[in-house]
Amino acid sequence: MTHFAVFCGASTGHDPVYLEAARSVGRALAERGLGVVYGGGHVGLMGAVADAAMEAGGNVVGVIPGFMTEKEVAHERVSELILVKDM
């Protein structure tokens, strides 16, 4: 296995423990040499996973509907951003 799919929210929630857990997941995957495939956004828990993975040197692939790029939600710094028609 080379990549791990992560599904999580576009918000961080009310308890900071979830944000730290998301960052820990991203870091841990990258440190183990696993890439991250996720929803492609820069916000919320999904953005935290992506950022932490990239900060740890990981490969991050975002898959996001094209209309979300118009709302400026897409993460611009991921290793690869794949635009799809819809969810």
Backbone atoms as SQL, in Angstrom:
CREATE TABLE atoms (id INTEGER PRIMARY KEY, chain TEXT, resi INTEGER, resn TEXT, atom TEXT, x REAL, y REAL, z REAL);
INSERT INTO atoms VALUES
  (1, 'A', 1, 'MET', 'N', 0.846, -1.165, 0.000),
  (2, 'A', 1, 'MET', 'CA', 0.000, 0.000, 0.000),
  (3, 'A', 1, 'MET', 'C', 0.898, 1.236, 0.000),
  (4, 'A', 2, 'THR', 'N', 0.562, 2.203, -0.860),
  (5, 'A', 2, 'THR', 'CA', 1.369, 3.414, -0.942),
  (6, 'A', 2, 'THR', 'C', 0.630, 4.661, -0.473),
  (7, 'A', 3, 'HIS', 'N', -0.697, 4.620, -0.514),
  (8, 'A', 3, 'HIS', 'CA', -1.509, 5.767, -0.111),
  (9, 'A', 3, 'HIS', 'C', -2.630, 5.324, 0.816),
  (10, 'A', 4, 'PHE', 'N', -3.077, 6.253, 1.614),
  (11, 'A', 4, 'PHE', 'CA', -4.133, 6.002, 2.586),
  (12, 'A', 4, 'PHE', 'C', -5.204, 7.064, 2.366),
  (13, 'A', 5, 'ALA', 'N', -6.460, 6.653, 2.172),
  (14, 'A', 5, 'ALA', 'CA', -7.558, 7.608, 1.970),
  (15, 'A', 5, 'ALA', 'C', -8.070, 8.090, 3.320),
  (16, 'A', 6, 'VAL', 'N', -8.249, 9.398, 3.432),
  (17, 'A', 6, 'VAL', 'CA', -8.721, 10.007, 4.670),
  (18, 'A', 6, 'VAL', 'C', -10.001, 10.780, 4.373),
  (19, 'A', 7, 'PHE', 'N', -11.046, 10.505, 5.135),
  (20, 'A', 7, 'PHE', 'CA', -12.312, 11.220, 5.023),
  (21, 'A', 7, 'PHE', 'C', -12.551, 11.954, 6.332),
  (22, 'A', 8, 'CYS', 'N', -12.648, 13.264, 6.273),
  (23, 'A', 8, 'CYS', 'CA', -12.945, 14.037, 7.481),
  (24, 'A', 8, 'CYS', 'C', -13.561, 15.374, 7.081),
  (25, 'A', 9, 'GLY', 'N', -13.937, 16.154, 8.065),
  (26, 'A', 9, 'GLY', 'CA', -14.735, 17.349, 7.847),
  (27, 'A', 9, 'GLY', 'C', -13.997, 18.567, 7.318),
  (28, 'A', 10, 'ALA', 'N', -14.808, 19.484, 6.783),
  (29, 'A', 10, 'ALA', 'CA', -14.314, 20.767, 6.307),
  (30, 'A', 10, 'ALA', 'C', -14.370, 21.820, 7.409),
  (31, 'A', 11, 'SER', 'N', -14.700, 21.398, 8.623),
  (32, 'A', 11, 'SER', 'CA', -14.624, 22.295, 9.780),
  (33, 'A', 11, 'SER', 'C', -13.775, 21.596, 10.837),
  (34, 'A', 12, 'THR', 'N', -13.357, 22.337, 11.839),
  (35, 'A', 12, 'THR', 'CA', -12.506, 21.750, 12.873),
  (36, 'A', 12, 'THR', 'C', -13.293, 21.281, 14.082),
  (37, 'A', 13, 'GLY', 'N', -14.575, 21.618, 14.142),
  (38, 'A', 13, 'GLY', 'CA', -15.377, 21.225, 15.295),
  (39, 'A', 13, 'GLY', 'C', -15.134, 22.148, 16.475),
  (40, 'A', 14, 'HIS', 'N', -15.745, 21.819, 17.597),
  (41, 'A', 14, 'HIS', 'CA', -15.676, 22.686, 18.775),
  (42, 'A', 14, 'HIS', 'C', -14.591, 22.286, 19.765),
  (43, 'A', 15, 'ASP', 'N', -14.113, 21.069, 19.659),
  (44, 'A', 15, 'ASP', 'CA', -13.118, 20.576, 20.613),
  (45, 'A', 15, 'ASP', 'C', -11.762, 20.488, 19.916),
  (46, 'A', 16, 'PRO', 'N', -10.755, 21.202, 20.398),
  (47, 'A', 16, 'PRO', 'CA', -9.439, 21.201, 19.746),
  (48, 'A', 16, 'PRO', 'C', -8.773, 19.832, 19.675),
  (49, 'A', 17, 'VAL', 'N', -9.266, 18.868, 20.436),
  (50, 'A', 17, 'VAL', 'CA', -8.679, 17.527, 20.404),
  (51, 'A', 17, 'VAL', 'C', -8.798, 16.916, 19.000),
  (52, 'A', 18, 'TYR', 'N', -9.872, 17.256, 18.277),
  (53, 'A', 18, 'TYR', 'CA', -10.054, 16.708, 16.933),
  (54, 'A', 18, 'TYR', 'C', -9.046, 17.291, 15.949),
  (55, 'A', 19, 'LEU', 'N', -8.759, 18.565, 16.084),
  (56, 'A', 19, 'LEU', 'CA', -7.770, 19.196, 15.213),
  (57, 'A', 19, 'LEU', 'C', -6.391, 18.585, 15.444),
  (58, 'A', 20, 'GLU', 'N', -6.024, 18.390, 16.684),
  (59, 'A', 20, 'GLU', 'CA', -4.725, 17.784, 16.985),
  (60, 'A', 20, 'GLU', 'C', -4.671, 16.335, 16.508),
  (61, 'A', 21, 'ALA', 'N', -5.784, 15.613, 16.630),
  (62, 'A', 21, 'ALA', 'CA', -5.827, 14.228, 16.142),
  (63, 'A', 21, 'ALA', 'C', -5.643, 14.193, 14.625),
  (64, 'A', 22, 'ALA', 'N', -6.273, 15.124, 13.914),
  (65, 'A', 22, 'ALA', 'CA', -6.132, 15.185, 12.459),
  (66, 'A', 22, 'ALA', 'C', -4.678, 15.448, 12.075),
  (67, 'A', 23, 'ARG', 'N', -4.052, 16.374, 12.769),
  (68, 'A', 23, 'ARG', 'CA', -2.638, 16.659, 12.499),
  (69, 'A', 23, 'ARG', 'C', -1.761, 15.440, 12.787),
  (70, 'A', 24, 'SER', 'N', -2.071, 14.749, 13.855),
  (71, 'A', 24, 'SER', 'CA', -1.300, 13.547, 14.212),
  (72, 'A', 24, 'SER', 'C', -1.421, 12.471, 13.146),
  (73, 'A', 25, 'VAL', 'N', -2.617, 12.307, 12.597),
  (74, 'A', 25, 'VAL', 'CA', -2.831, 11.316, 11.534),
  (75, 'A', 25, 'VAL', 'C', -1.998, 11.680, 10.308),
  (76, 'A', 26, 'GLY', 'N', -2.061, 12.928, 9.881),
  (77, 'A', 26, 'GLY', 'CA', -1.285, 13.358, 8.715),
  (78, 'A', 26, 'GLY', 'C', 0.200, 13.145, 8.899),
  (79, 'A', 27, 'ARG', 'N', 0.707, 13.545, 10.058),
  (80, 'A', 27, 'ARG', 'CA', 2.135, 13.366, 10.376),
  (81, 'A', 27, 'ARG', 'C', 2.524, 11.896, 10.383),
  (82, 'A', 28, 'ALA', 'N', 1.715, 11.080, 11.060),
  (83, 'A', 28, 'ALA', 'CA', 2.025, 9.651, 11.196),
  (84, 'A', 28, 'ALA', 'C', 2.055, 8.952, 9.839),
  (85, 'A', 29, 'LEU', 'N', 1.118, 9.285, 8.972),
  (86, 'A', 29, 'LEU', 'CA', 1.103, 8.664, 7.646),
  (87, 'A', 29, 'LEU', 'C', 2.366, 9.025, 6.872),
  (88, 'A', 30, 'ALA', 'N', 2.719, 10.306, 6.873),
  (89, 'A', 30, 'ALA', 'CA', 3.916, 10.744, 6.146),
  (90, 'A', 30, 'ALA', 'C', 5.177, 10.110, 6.721),
  (91, 'A', 31, 'GLU', 'N', 5.262, 10.042, 8.027),
  (92, 'A', 31, 'GLU', 'CA', 6.451, 9.459, 8.663),
  (93, 'A', 31, 'GLU', 'C', 6.606, 7.975, 8.344),
  (94, 'A', 32, 'ARG', 'N', 5.509, 7.325, 7.997),
  (95, 'A', 32, 'ARG', 'CA', 5.543, 5.906, 7.633),
  (96, 'A', 32, 'ARG', 'C', 5.657, 5.696, 6.126),
  (97, 'A', 33, 'GLY', 'N', 5.833, 6.783, 5.395),
  (98, 'A', 33, 'GLY', 'CA', 6.005, 6.693, 3.952),
  (99, 'A', 33, 'GLY', 'C', 4.719, 6.493, 3.180),
  (100, 'A', 34, 'LEU', 'N', 3.583, 6.747, 3.814),
  (101, 'A', 34, 'LEU', 'CA', 2.291, 6.599, 3.147),
  (102, 'A', 34, 'LEU', 'C', 1.801, 7.953, 2.657),
  (103, 'A', 35, 'GLY', 'N', 1.365, 8.004, 1.412),
  (104, 'A', 35, 'GLY', 'CA', 0.758, 9.212, 0.887),
  (105, 'A', 35, 'GLY', 'C', -0.672, 9.330, 1.379),
  (106, 'A', 36, 'VAL', 'N', -1.212, 10.526, 1.274),
  (107, 'A', 36, 'VAL', 'CA', -2.583, 10.800, 1.700),
  (108, 'A', 36, 'VAL', 'C', -3.417, 11.140, 0.477),
  (109, 'A', 37, 'VAL', 'N', -4.577, 10.516, 0.357),
  (110, 'A', 37, 'VAL', 'CA', -5.582, 10.887, -0.636),
  (111, 'A', 37, 'VAL', 'C', -6.772, 11.389, 0.162),
  (112, 'A', 38, 'TYR', 'N', -7.255, 12.588, -0.166),
  (113, 'A', 38, 'TYR', 'CA', -8.323, 13.180, 0.641),
  (114, 'A', 38, 'TYR', 'C', -9.159, 14.125, -0.214),
  (115, 'A', 39, 'GLY', 'N', -10.084, 14.835, 0.392),
  (116, 'A', 39, 'GLY', 'CA', -11.055, 15.666, -0.309),
  (117, 'A', 39, 'GLY', 'C', -10.561, 16.930, -0.973),
  (118, 'A', 40, 'GLY', 'N', -9.295, 17.257, -0.850),
  (119, 'A', 40, 'GLY', 'CA', -8.706, 18.344, -1.617),
  (120, 'A', 40, 'GLY', 'C', -8.864, 19.750, -1.069),
  (121, 'A', 41, 'GLY', 'N', -9.507, 19.911, 0.078),
  (122, 'A', 41, 'GLY', 'CA', -9.710, 21.243, 0.639),
  (123, 'A', 41, 'GLY', 'C', -8.576, 21.690, 1.545),
  (124, 'A', 42, 'HIS', 'N', -8.493, 23.004, 1.747),
  (125, 'A', 42, 'HIS', 'CA', -7.470, 23.552, 2.647),
  (126, 'A', 42, 'HIS', 'C', -8.055, 23.899, 4.011),
  (127, 'A', 43, 'VAL', 'N', -9.332, 23.623, 4.212),
  (128, 'A', 43, 'VAL', 'CA', -10.017, 24.028, 5.443),
  (129, 'A', 43, 'VAL', 'C', -10.317, 22.836, 6.341),
  (130, 'A', 44, 'GLY', 'N', -10.588, 23.126, 7.589),
  (131, 'A', 44, 'GLY', 'CA', -11.069, 22.131, 8.537),
  (132, 'A', 44, 'GLY', 'C', -10.097, 21.012, 8.830),
  (133, 'A', 45, 'LEU', 'N', -10.673, 19.893, 9.267),
  (134, 'A', 45, 'LEU', 'CA', -9.862, 18.734, 9.623),
  (135, 'A', 45, 'LEU', 'C', -9.131, 18.170, 8.419),
  (136, 'A', 46, 'MET', 'N', -9.796, 18.199, 7.243),
  (137, 'A', 46, 'MET', 'CA', -9.117, 17.657, 6.068),
  (138, 'A', 46, 'MET', 'C', -7.905, 18.501, 5.702),
  (139, 'A', 47, 'GLY', 'N', -8.002, 19.810, 5.844),
  (140, 'A', 47, 'GLY', 'CA', -6.854, 20.671, 5.586),
  (141, 'A', 47, 'GLY', 'C', -5.733, 20.434, 6.585),
  (142, 'A', 48, 'ALA', 'N', -6.106, 20.166, 7.837),
  (143, 'A', 48, 'ALA', 'CA', -5.109, 19.900, 8.880),
  (144, 'A', 48, 'ALA', 'C', -4.343, 18.615, 8.598),
  (145, 'A', 49, 'VAL', 'N', -5.050, 17.575, 8.151),
  (146, 'A', 49, 'VAL', 'CA', -4.386, 16.316, 7.792),
  (147, 'A', 49, 'VAL', 'C', -3.391, 16.566, 6.660),
  (148, 'A', 50, 'ALA', 'N', -3.847, 17.264, 5.620),
  (149, 'A', 50, 'ALA', 'CA', -2.993, 17.530, 4.460),
  (150, 'A', 50, 'ALA', 'C', -1.771, 18.360, 4.840),
  (151, 'A', 51, 'ASP', 'N', -1.987, 19.433, 5.584),
  (152, 'A', 51, 'ASP', 'CA', -0.871, 20.296, 5.974),
  (153, 'A', 51, 'ASP', 'C', 0.163, 19.536, 6.792),
  (154, 'A', 52, 'ALA', 'N', -0.302, 18.770, 7.769),
  (155, 'A', 52, 'ALA', 'CA', 0.629, 18.027, 8.629),
  (156, 'A', 52, 'ALA', 'C', 1.408, 16.989, 7.830),
  (157, 'A', 53, 'ALA', 'N', 0.736, 16.323, 6.901),
  (158, 'A', 53, 'ALA', 'CA', 1.425, 15.329, 6.073),
  (159, 'A', 53, 'ALA', 'C', 2.497, 15.995, 5.216),
  (160, 'A', 54, 'MET', 'N', 2.154, 17.132, 4.608),
  (161, 'A', 54, 'MET', 'CA', 3.137, 17.825, 3.770),
  (162, 'A', 54, 'MET', 'C', 4.290, 18.370, 4.599),
  (163, 'A', 55, 'GLU', 'N', 3.998, 18.895, 5.795),
  (164, 'A', 55, 'GLU', 'CA', 5.058, 19.400, 6.670),
  (165, 'A', 55, 'GLU', 'C', 6.033, 18.289, 7.059),
  (166, 'A', 56, 'ALA', 'N', 5.529, 17.051, 7.093),
  (167, 'A', 56, 'ALA', 'CA', 6.373, 15.899, 7.435),
  (168, 'A', 56, 'ALA', 'C', 6.983, 15.262, 6.187),
  (169, 'A', 57, 'GLY', 'N', 6.839, 15.920, 5.034),
  (170, 'A', 57, 'GLY', 'CA', 7.456, 15.438, 3.805),
  (171, 'A', 57, 'GLY', 'C', 6.637, 14.441, 3.021),
  (172, 'A', 58, 'GLY', 'N', 5.358, 14.321, 3.332),
  (173, 'A', 58, 'GLY', 'CA', 4.504, 13.340, 2.672),
  (174, 'A', 58, 'GLY', 'C', 3.946, 13.799, 1.341),
  (175, 'A', 59, 'ASN', 'N', 3.495, 12.840, 0.567),
  (176, 'A', 59, 'ASN', 'CA', 2.825, 13.070, -0.707),
  (177, 'A', 59, 'ASN', 'C', 1.333, 13.176, -0.436),
  (178, 'A', 60, 'VAL', 'N', 0.700, 14.253, -0.913),
  (179, 'A', 60, 'VAL', 'CA', -0.718, 14.478, -0.648),
  (180, 'A', 60, 'VAL', 'C', -1.446, 14.707, -1.965),
  (181, 'A', 61, 'VAL', 'N', -2.470, 13.887, -2.214),
  (182, 'A', 61, 'VAL', 'CA', -3.288, 13.986, -3.416),
  (183, 'A', 61, 'VAL', 'C', -4.691, 14.404, -2.997),
  (184, 'A', 62, 'GLY', 'N', -5.142, 15.535, -3.522),
  (185, 'A', 62, 'GLY', 'CA', -6.495, 16.005, -3.249),
  (186, 'A', 62, 'GLY', 'C', -7.398, 15.705, -4.427),
  (187, 'A', 63, 'VAL', 'N', -8.604, 15.247, -4.146),
  (188, 'A', 63, 'VAL', 'CA', -9.606, 14.989, -5.182),
  (189, 'A', 63, 'VAL', 'C', -10.806, 15.859, -4.833),
  (190, 'A', 64, 'ILE', 'N', -11.126, 16.817, -5.705),
  (191, 'A', 64, 'ILE', 'CA', -12.141, 17.807, -5.363),
  (192, 'A', 64, 'ILE', 'C', -12.987, 18.152, -6.587),
  (193, 'A', 65, 'PRO', 'N', -14.290, 18.362, -6.394),
  (194, 'A', 65, 'PRO', 'CA', -15.130, 18.808, -7.509),
  (195, 'A', 65, 'PRO', 'C', -14.675, 20.186, -8.001),
  (196, 'A', 66, 'GLY', 'N', -14.698, 20.379, -9.298),
  (197, 'A', 66, 'GLY', 'CA', -14.246, 21.632, -9.890),
  (198, 'A', 66, 'GLY', 'C', -14.941, 22.860, -9.332),
  (199, 'A', 67, 'PHE', 'N', -16.240, 22.753, -9.025),
  (200, 'A', 67, 'PHE', 'CA', -16.962, 23.921, -8.528),
  (201, 'A', 67, 'PHE', 'C', -16.423, 24.399, -7.178),
  (202, 'A', 68, 'MET', 'N', -15.757, 23.511, -6.436),
  (203, 'A', 68, 'MET', 'CA', -15.197, 23.913, -5.148),
  (204, 'A', 68, 'MET', 'C', -13.979, 24.820, -5.332),
  (205, 'A', 69, 'THR', 'N', -13.315, 24.726, -6.476),
  (206, 'A', 69, 'THR', 'CA', -12.178, 25.614, -6.715),
  (207, 'A', 69, 'THR', 'C', -12.666, 27.049, -6.905),
  (208, 'A', 70, 'GLU', 'N', -13.883, 27.202, -7.433),
  (209, 'A', 70, 'GLU', 'CA', -14.462, 28.534, -7.612),
  (210, 'A', 70, 'GLU', 'C', -14.770, 29.183, -6.267),
  (211, 'A', 71, 'LYS', 'N', -15.005, 28.380, -5.253),
  (212, 'A', 71, 'LYS', 'CA', -15.291, 28.890, -3.907),
  (213, 'A', 71, 'LYS', 'C', -14.009, 29.065, -3.096),
  (214, 'A', 72, 'GLU', 'N', -12.863, 28.870, -3.749),
  (215, 'A', 72, 'GLU', 'CA', -11.544, 29.020, -3.135),
  (216, 'A', 72, 'GLU', 'C', -11.341, 28.101, -1.937),
  (217, 'A', 73, 'VAL', 'N', -11.853, 26.880, -2.047),
  (218, 'A', 73, 'VAL', 'CA', -11.710, 25.901, -0.978),
  (219, 'A', 73, 'VAL', 'C', -10.568, 24.930, -1.274),
  (220, 'A', 74, 'ALA', 'N', -10.202, 24.801, -2.544),
  (221, 'A', 74, 'ALA', 'CA', -9.168, 23.831, -2.929),
  (222, 'A', 74, 'ALA', 'C', -7.816, 24.194, -2.323),
  (223, 'A', 75, 'HIS', 'N', -7.084, 23.171, -1.937),
  (224, 'A', 75, 'HIS', 'CA', -5.743, 23.348, -1.360),
  (225, 'A', 75, 'HIS', 'C', -4.762, 23.536, -2.509),
  (226, 'A', 76, 'GLU', 'N', -4.080, 24.636, -2.540),
  (227, 'A', 76, 'GLU', 'CA', -3.180, 24.971, -3.649),
  (228, 'A', 76, 'GLU', 'C', -1.796, 24.343, -3.522),
  (229, 'A', 77, 'ARG', 'N', -1.447, 23.843, -2.338),
  (230, 'A', 77, 'ARG', 'CA', -0.075, 23.365, -2.135),
  (231, 'A', 77, 'ARG', 'C', 0.075, 21.846, -2.143),
  (232, 'A', 78, 'VAL', 'N', -0.997, 21.106, -2.383),
  (233, 'A', 78, 'VAL', 'CA', -0.877, 19.646, -2.356),
  (234, 'A', 78, 'VAL', 'C', 0.005, 19.168, -3.500),
  (235, 'A', 79, 'SER', 'N', 0.511, 17.957, -3.359),
  (236, 'A', 79, 'SER', 'CA', 1.391, 17.381, -4.377),
  (237, 'A', 79, 'SER', 'C', 0.678, 17.252, -5.714),
  (238, 'A', 80, 'GLU', 'N', -0.593, 16.884, -5.658),
  (239, 'A', 80, 'GLU', 'CA', -1.405, 16.733, -6.871),
  (240, 'A', 80, 'GLU', 'C', -2.849, 17.044, -6.517),
  (241, 'A', 81, 'LEU', 'N', -3.512, 17.846, -7.355),
  (242, 'A', 81, 'LEU', 'CA', -4.922, 18.172, -7.156),
  (243, 'A', 81, 'LEU', 'C', -5.690, 17.667, -8.368),
  (244, 'A', 82, 'ILE', 'N', -6.596, 16.738, -8.143),
  (245, 'A', 82, 'ILE', 'CA', -7.397, 16.153, -9.217),
  (246, 'A', 82, 'ILE', 'C', -8.791, 16.760, -9.154),
  (247, 'A', 83, 'LEU', 'N', -9.192, 17.413, -10.247),
  (248, 'A', 83, 'LEU', 'CA', -10.522, 18.002, -10.322),
  (249, 'A', 83, 'LEU', 'C', -11.480, 16.999, -10.945),
  (250, 'A', 84, 'VAL', 'N', -12.623, 16.821, -10.303),
  (251, 'A', 84, 'VAL', 'CA', -13.648, 15.911, -10.808),
  (252, 'A', 84, 'VAL', 'C', -14.930, 16.695, -11.048),
  (253, 'A', 85, 'LYS', 'N', -15.859, 16.087, -11.780),
  (254, 'A', 85, 'LYS', 'CA', -17.092, 16.777, -12.160),
  (255, 'A', 85, 'LYS', 'C', -17.984, 17.076, -10.960),
  (256, 'A', 86, 'ASP', 'N', -18.170, 16.090, -10.103),
  (257, 'A', 86, 'ASP', 'CA', -19.046, 16.269, -8.942),
  (258, 'A', 86, 'ASP', 'C', -18.615, 15.338, -7.823),
  (259, 'A', 87, 'MET', 'N', -19.350, 15.382, -6.732),
  (260, 'A', 87, 'MET', 'CA', -18.991, 14.553, -5.592),
  (261, 'A', 87, 'MET', 'C', -19.360, 13.116, -5.857);
